[in-house]
Amino acid sequence: MNSVATPAPAGAQTAAGVRFFSQAATFERLWPQIEAHTSDVLERGKYSHGRKVLELERAIAEYTGARHAIAVNNGTDALVLLLRAAGVQRGDEVVVPAFTFAATATSVALAGATPVFADVDPVTYAMDPASFARAVTERTKAVMPAHLFTQLADMDAIGEIAAAHGVTVLEDSAESIGMRWNGKHAGLLGRGGVLSFFPTKTLGAIGDAGMILTDDEEVAERAGILRHHGRMGKTIDHIAGISNLSGASGTNSKMDDIQAAVLLAKLTDLDRDIARRAQLAEAYTERLKDIPGVLRVPTVVERAVPTTPVFYVYEIEVERRDELVAHLTARGIGTETYYPIPLHVQPCFAELGYSEGDFPVAEAACRNAVALPFYPDLTEAQLDLVADAVRDFFQGSQL
């Protein structure tokens, strides 16, 4: 087969500044491996739910230590199918953090249940166990902490509270590939968790893709059925499986093999990328920690057990956040606001009756937090440019 043309590289630095995200240099470096995997897909002619997806499932299971890795179309589908596979249904409540991406809560609604919010820890941005405990009612079926940005939620404390109330522990571990708690990978500390492979993630595809992780046989079997229209029996890389009986009302959430091909190529560099992210985070912190107006830089919390942090996003809290964003934008420096509106006051959850002031830590993070450019392709020179621009803003520089 003719080879696929190599894409022209595009640098991470714009004429005036630094992009919020780029993986052009990564794709240039890994292109031979990507080309080999994608050519394999094209030669076989099975573009969805095929052999390459099966290879990725096995590779992710090996990397994480999960007994089961179930590939799906995106991280949100992974959450919805995990919830359904774990038995969450209409009439149930699921406790989720008020500060996280909308999918953490909307997935609960899509599974037919009701999200109930809890506040977050001011350092880790993960669910505050005490707030979770206050949110439990007789209808609480599950708790689903989100591991945001750098480190896991306090899974020992959350697990103890959940066990005391008979509540199932699930994990929105979408951002957490490589993170571990006492040697156990994120997503495997309850009945199951998820991974997102959205392009900006620590392991990112070139489009949407996701994965369910679990050690639970029942969850794995049901999730595997639900992702492919409820089809029972073998379906992955098995065209005849399209005629199988439907054992449940499922959906179409099969992963595309091209996404699996790219992820397999990039997986070989994952530990290298994680180490590079740690270096960049240390460099950012050194440059930003003493700037007046910078309220908080990322801090890894010490736990009673060994943990493995992974820097996915470099999130800081600052005074005059929106003015800083405008200042950086004017210099061509990209930013992302994670997240400007806490979930409990989002319009789609208005009927739940929450109000501003209910979760003050989450609300403060929404007012002050901003993410700076952060990815393995970022250079030290670009990082300096960003840090200098932040310093100029708070020192009133006119440069």
Secondary structure as a PSIPRED ss2 file (coil, helix, strand):
# PSIPRED VFORMAT (PSIPRED V4.0)

   1 M C   1.000  0.000  0.000
   2 N C   1.000  0.000  0.000
   3 S C   1.000  0.000  0.000
   4 V C   1.000  0.000  0.000
   5 A C   1.000  0.000  0.000
   6 T C   1.000  0.000  0.000
   7 P C   1.000  0.000  0.000
   8 A C   1.000  0.000  0.000
   9 P C   1.000  0.000  0.000
  10 A C   1.000  0.000  0.000
  11 G C   1.000  0.000  0.000
  12 A C   1.000  0.000  0.000
  13 Q E   0.000  0.000  1.000
  14 T C   1.000  0.000  0.000
  15 A C   1.000  0.000  0.000
  16 A C   1.000  0.000  0.000
  17 G C   1.000  0.000  0.000
  18 V E   0.000  0.000  1.000
  19 R C   1.000  0.000  0.000
  20 F C   1.000  0.000  0.000
  21 F C   1.000  0.000  0.000
  22 S C   1.000  0.000  0.000
  23 Q C   1.000  0.000  0.000
  24 A H   0.000  1.000  0.000
  25 A H   0.000  1.000  0.000
  26 T H   0.000  1.000  0.000
  27 F H   0.000  1.000  0.000
  28 E H   0.000  1.000  0.000
  29 R H   0.000  1.000  0.000
  30 L H   0.000  1.000  0.000
  31 W H   0.000  1.000  0.000
  32 P H   0.000  1.000  0.000
  33 Q H   0.000  1.000  0.000
  34 I H   0.000  1.000  0.000
  35 E H   0.000  1.000  0.000
  36 A H   0.000  1.000  0.000
  37 H H   0.000  1.000  0.000
  38 T H   0.000  1.000  0.000
  39 S H   0.000  1.000  0.000
  40 D H   0.000  1.000  0.000
  41 V H   0.000  1.000  0.000
  42 L H   0.000  1.000  0.000
  43 E H   0.000  1.000  0.000
  44 R H   0.000  1.000  0.000
  45 G C   1.000  0.000  0.000
  46 K C   1.000  0.000  0.000
  47 Y C   1.000  0.000  0.000
  48 S E   0.000  0.000  1.000
  49 H C   1.000  0.000  0.000
  50 G C   1.000  0.000  0.000
  51 R H   0.000  1.000  0.000
  52 K H   0.000  1.000  0.000
  53 V H   0.000  1.000  0.000
  54 L H   0.000  1.000  0.000
  55 E H   0.000  1.000  0.000
  56 L H   0.000  1.000  0.000
  57 E H   0.000  1.000  0.000
  58 R H   0.000  1.000  0.000
  59 A H   0.000  1.000  0.000
  60 I H   0.000  1.000  0.000
  61 A H   0.000  1.000  0.000
  62 E H   0.000  1.000  0.000
  63 Y H   0.000  1.000  0.000
  64 T H   0.000  1.000  0.000
  65 G C   1.000  0.000  0.000
  66 A C   1.000  0.000  0.000
  67 R C   1.000  0.000  0.000
  68 H E   0.000  0.000  1.000
  69 A E   0.000  0.000  1.000
  70 I E   0.000  0.000  1.000
  71 A E   0.000  0.000  1.000
  72 V E   0.000  0.000  1.000
  73 N C   1.000  0.000  0.000
  74 N C   1.000  0.000  0.000
  75 G H   0.000  1.000  0.000
  76 T H   0.000  1.000  0.000
  77 D H   0.000  1.000  0.000
  78 A H   0.000  1.000  0.000
  79 L H   0.000  1.000  0.000
  80 V H   0.000  1.000  0.000
  81 L H   0.000  1.000  0.000
  82 L H   0.000  1.000  0.000
  83 L H   0.000  1.000  0.000
  84 R H   0.000  1.000  0.000
  85 A H   0.000  1.000  0.000
  86 A C   1.000  0.000  0.000
  87 G C   1.000  0.000  0.000
  88 V C   1.000  0.000  0.000
  89 Q C   1.000  0.000  0.000
  90 R C   1.000  0.000  0.000
  91 G C   1.000  0.000  0.000
  92 D C   1.000  0.000  0.000
  93 E E   0.000  0.000  1.000
  94 V E   0.000  0.000  1.000
  95 V E   0.000  0.000  1.000
  96 V E   0.000  0.000  1.000
  97 P E   0.000  0.000  1.000
  98 A C   1.000  0.000  0.000
  99 F C   1.000  0.000  0.000
 100 T C   1.000  0.000  0.000
 101 F C   1.000  0.000  0.000
 102 A C   1.000  0.000  0.000
 103 A H   0.000  1.000  0.000
 104 T H   0.000  1.000  0.000
 105 A H   0.000  1.000  0.000
 106 T H   0.000  1.000  0.000
 107 S H   0.000  1.000  0.000
 108 V H   0.000  1.000  0.000
 109 A H   0.000  1.000  0.000
 110 L H   0.000  1.000  0.000
 111 A C   1.000  0.000  0.000
 112 G C   1.000  0.000  0.000
 113 A C   1.000  0.000  0.000
 114 T E   0.000  0.000  1.000
 115 P E   0.000  0.000  1.000
 116 V E   0.000  0.000  1.000
 117 F E   0.000  0.000  1.000
 118 A E   0.000  0.000  1.000
 119 D C   1.000  0.000  0.000
 120 V E   0.000  0.000  1.000
 121 D C   1.000  0.000  0.000
 122 P C   1.000  0.000  0.000
 123 V C   1.000  0.000  0.000
 124 T C   1.000  0.000  0.000
 125 Y C   1.000  0.000  0.000
 126 A C   1.000  0.000  0.000
 127 M E   0.000  0.000  1.000
 128 D C   1.000  0.000  0.000
 129 P H   0.000  1.000  0.000
 130 A H   0.000  1.000  0.000
 131 S H   0.000  1.000  0.000
 132 F H   0.000  1.000  0.000
 133 A H   0.000  1.000  0.000
 134 R H   0.000  1.000  0.000
 135 A H   0.000  1.000  0.000
 136 V C   1.000  0.000  0.000
 137 T C   1.000  0.000  0.000
 138 E C   1.000  0.000  0.000
 139 R C   1.000  0.000  0.000
 140 T E   0.000  0.000  1.000
 141 K E   0.000  0.000  1.000
 142 A E   0.000  0.000  1.000
 143 V E   0.000  0.000  1.000
 144 M C   1.000  0.000  0.000
 145 P C   1.000  0.000  0.000
 146 A E   0.000  0.000  1.000
 147 H C   1.000  0.000  0.000
 148 L C   1.000  0.000  0.000
 149 F C   1.000  0.000  0.000
 150 T C   1.000  0.000  0.000
 151 Q C   1.000  0.000  0.000
 152 L C   1.000  0.000  0.000
 153 A C   1.000  0.000  0.000
 154 D C   1.000  0.000  0.000
 155 M H   0.000  1.000  0.000
 156 D H   0.000  1.000  0.000
 157 A H   0.000  1.000  0.000
 158 I H   0.000  1.000  0.000
 159 G H   0.000  1.000  0.000
 160 E H   0.000  1.000  0.000
 161 I H   0.000  1.000  0.000
 162 A H   0.000  1.000  0.000
 163 A H   0.000  1.000  0.000
 164 A H   0.000  1.000  0.000
 165 H H   0.000  1.000  0.000
 166 G C   1.000  0.000  0.000
 167 V C   1.000  0.000  0.000
 168 T E   0.000  0.000  1.000
 169 V E   0.000  0.000  1.000
 170 L E   0.000  0.000  1.000
 171 E E   0.000  0.000  1.000
 172 D E   0.000  0.000  1.000
 173 S C   1.000  0.000  0.000
 174 A C   1.000  0.000  0.000
 175 E C   1.000  0.000  0.000
 176 S C   1.000  0.000  0.000
 177 I C   1.000  0.000  0.000
 178 G C   1.000  0.000  0.000
 179 M C   1.000  0.000  0.000
 180 R E   0.000  0.000  1.000
 181 W E   0.000  0.000  1.000
 182 N C   1.000  0.000  0.000
 183 G C   1.000  0.000  0.000
 184 K E   0.000  0.000  1.000
 185 H E   0.000  0.000  1.000
 186 A C   1.000  0.000  0.000
 187 G C   1.000  0.000  0.000
 188 L C   1.000  0.000  0.000
 189 L C   1.000  0.000  0.000
 190 G C   1.000  0.000  0.000
 191 R C   1.000  0.000  0.000
 192 G E   0.000  0.000  1.000
 193 G E   0.000  0.000  1.000
 194 V E   0.000  0.000  1.000
 195 L E   0.000  0.000  1.000
 196 S E   0.000  0.000  1.000
 197 F C   1.000  0.000  0.000
 198 F C   1.000  0.000  0.000
 199 P C   1.000  0.000  0.000
 200 T C   1.000  0.000  0.000
 201 K C   1.000  0.000  0.000
 202 T C   1.000  0.000  0.000
 203 L C   1.000  0.000  0.000
 204 G C   1.000  0.000  0.000
 205 A C   1.000  0.000  0.000
 206 I C   1.000  0.000  0.000
 207 G C   1.000  0.000  0.000
 208 D C   1.000  0.000  0.000
 209 A C   1.000  0.000  0.000
 210 G E   0.000  0.000  1.000
 211 M E   0.000  0.000  1.000
 212 I E   0.000  0.000  1.000
 213 L E   0.000  0.000  1.000
 214 T E   0.000  0.000  1.000
 215 D C   1.000  0.000  0.000
 216 D C   1.000  0.000  0.000
 217 E H   0.000  1.000  0.000
 218 E H   0.000  1.000  0.000
 219 V H   0.000  1.000  0.000
 220 A H   0.000  1.000  0.000
 221 E H   0.000  1.000  0.000
 222 R H   0.000  1.000  0.000
 223 A H   0.000  1.000  0.000
 224 G H   0.000  1.000  0.000
 225 I H   0.000  1.000  0.000
 226 L H   0.000  1.000  0.000
 227 R C   1.000  0.000  0.000
 228 H E   0.000  0.000  1.000
 229 H C   1.000  0.000  0.000
 230 G C   1.000  0.000  0.000
 231 R E   0.000  0.000  1.000
 232 M C   1.000  0.000  0.000
 233 G C   1.000  0.000  0.000
 234 K C   1.000  0.000  0.000
 235 T C   1.000  0.000  0.000
 236 I C   1.000  0.000  0.000
 237 D C   1.000  0.000  0.000
 238 H C   1.000  0.000  0.000
 239 I H   0.000  1.000  0.000
 240 A H   0.000  1.000  0.000
 241 G H   0.000  1.000  0.000
 242 I H   0.000  1.000  0.000
 243 S H   0.000  1.000  0.000
 244 N C   1.000  0.000  0.000
 245 L C   1.000  0.000  0.000
 246 S E   0.000  0.000  1.000
 247 G C   1.000  0.000  0.000
 248 A C   1.000  0.000  0.000
 249 S C   1.000  0.000  0.000
 250 G C   1.000  0.000  0.000
 251 T C   1.000  0.000  0.000
 252 N E   0.000  0.000  1.000
 253 S C   1.000  0.000  0.000
 254 K C   1.000  0.000  0.000
 255 M C   1.000  0.000  0.000
 256 D E   0.000  0.000  1.000
 257 D H   0.000  1.000  0.000
 258 I H   0.000  1.000  0.000
 259 Q H   0.000  1.000  0.000
 260 A H   0.000  1.000  0.000
 261 A H   0.000  1.000  0.000
 262 V H   0.000  1.000  0.000
 263 L H   0.000  1.000  0.000
 264 L H   0.000  1.000  0.000
 265 A H   0.000  1.000  0.000
 266 K H   0.000  1.000  0.000
 267 L H   0.000  1.000  0.000
 268 T C   1.000  0.000  0.000
 269 D C   1.000  0.000  0.000
 270 L H   0.000  1.000  0.000
 271 D H   0.000  1.000  0.000
 272 R H   0.000  1.000  0.000
 273 D H   0.000  1.000  0.000
 274 I H   0.000  1.000  0.000
 275 A H   0.000  1.000  0.000
 276 R H   0.000  1.000  0.000
 277 R H   0.000  1.000  0.000
 278 A H   0.000  1.000  0.000
 279 Q H   0.000  1.000  0.000
 280 L H   0.000  1.000  0.000
 281 A H   0.000  1.000  0.000
 282 E H   0.000  1.000  0.000
 283 A H   0.000  1.000  0.000
 284 Y H   0.000  1.000  0.000
 285 T H   0.000  1.000  0.000
 286 E H   0.000  1.000  0.000
 287 R H   0.000  1.000  0.000
 288 L H   0.000  1.000  0.000
 289 K C   1.000  0.000  0.000
 290 D C   1.000  0.000  0.000
 291 I C   1.000  0.000  0.000
 292 P C   1.000  0.000  0.000
 293 G C   1.000  0.000  0.000
 294 V E   0.000  0.000  1.000
 295 L E   0.000  0.000  1.000
 296 R E   0.000  0.000  1.000
 297 V C   1.000  0.000  0.000
 298 P C   1.000  0.000  0.000
 299 T C   1.000  0.000  0.000
 300 V C   1.000  0.000  0.000
 301 V C   1.000  0.000  0.000
 302 E C   1.000  0.000  0.000
 303 R C   1.000  0.000  0.000
 304 A C   1.000  0.000  0.000
 305 V C   1.000  0.000  0.000
 306 P C   1.000  0.000  0.000
 307 T E   0.000  0.000  1.000
 308 T E   0.000  0.000  1.000
 309 P C   1.000  0.000  0.000
 310 V C   1.000  0.000  0.000
 311 F C   1.000  0.000  0.000
 312 Y C   1.000  0.000  0.000
 313 V C   1.000  0.000  0.000
 314 Y E   0.000  0.000  1.000
 315 E E   0.000  0.000  1.000
 316 I E   0.000  0.000  1.000
 317 E E   0.000  0.000  1.000
 318 V E   0.000  0.000  1.000
 319 E C   1.000  0.000  0.000
 320 R C   1.000  0.000  0.000
 321 R H   0.000  1.000  0.000
 322 D H   0.000  1.000  0.000
 323 E H   0.000  1.000  0.000
 324 L H   0.000  1.000  0.000
 325 V H   0.000  1.000  0.000
 326 A H   0.000  1.000  0.000
 327 H H   0.000  1.000  0.000
 328 L H   0.000  1.000  0.000
 329 T H   0.000  1.000  0.000
 330 A H   0.000  1.000  0.000
 331 R C   1.000  0.000  0.000
 332 G C   1.000  0.000  0.000
 333 I E   0.000  0.000  1.000
 334 G C   1.000  0.000  0.000
 335 T C   1.000  0.000  0.000
 336 E E   0.000  0.000  1.000
 337 T C   1.000  0.000  0.000
 338 Y C   1.000  0.000  0.000
 339 Y C   1.000  0.000  0.000
 340 P C   1.000  0.000  0.000
 341 I C   1.000  0.000  0.000
 342 P C   1.000  0.000  0.000
 343 L H   0.000  1.000  0.000
 344 H H   0.000  1.000  0.000
 345 V H   0.000  1.000  0.000
 346 Q C   1.000  0.000  0.000
 347 P H   0.000  1.000  0.000
 348 C H   0.000  1.000  0.000
 349 F H   0.000  1.000  0.000
 350 A H   0.000  1.000  0.000
 351 E H   0.000  1.000  0.000
 352 L H   0.000  1.000  0.000
 353 G C   1.000  0.000  0.000
 354 Y C   1.000  0.000  0.000
 355 S C   1.000  0.000  0.000
 356 E C   1.000  0.000  0.000
 357 G C   1.000  0.000  0.000
 358 D C   1.000  0.000  0.000
 359 F C   1.000  0.000  0.000
 360 P H   0.000  1.000  0.000
 361 V H   0.000  1.000  0.000
 362 A H   0.000  1.000  0.000
 363 E H   0.000  1.000  0.000
 364 A H   0.000  1.000  0.000
 365 A H   0.000  1.000  0.000
 366 C H   0.000  1.000  0.000
 367 R H   0.000  1.000  0.000
 368 N H   0.000  1.000  0.000
 369 A E   0.000  0.000  1.000
 370 V E   0.000  0.000  1.000
 371 A E   0.000  0.000  1.000
 372 L E   0.000  0.000  1.000
 373 P C   1.000  0.000  0.000
 374 F C   1.000  0.000  0.000
 375 Y C   1.000  0.000  0.000
 376 P C   1.000  0.000  0.000
 377 D C   1.000  0.000  0.000
 378 L C   1.000  0.000  0.000
 379 T C   1.000  0.000  0.000
 380 E H   0.000  1.000  0.000
 381 A H   0.000  1.000  0.000
 382 Q H   0.000  1.000  0.000
 383 L H   0.000  1.000  0.000
 384 D H   0.000  1.000  0.000
 385 L H   0.000  1.000  0.000
 386 V H   0.000  1.000  0.000
 387 A H   0.000  1.000  0.000
 388 D H   0.000  1.000  0.000
 389 A H   0.000  1.000  0.000
 390 V H   0.000  1.000  0.000
 391 R H   0.000  1.000  0.000
 392 D H   0.000  1.000  0.000
 393 F H   0.000  1.000  0.000
 394 F H   0.000  1.000  0.000
 395 Q H   0.000  1.000  0.000
 396 G C   1.000  0.000  0.000
 397 S C   1.000  0.000  0.000
 398 Q C   1.000  0.000  0.000
 399 L C   1.000  0.000  0.000
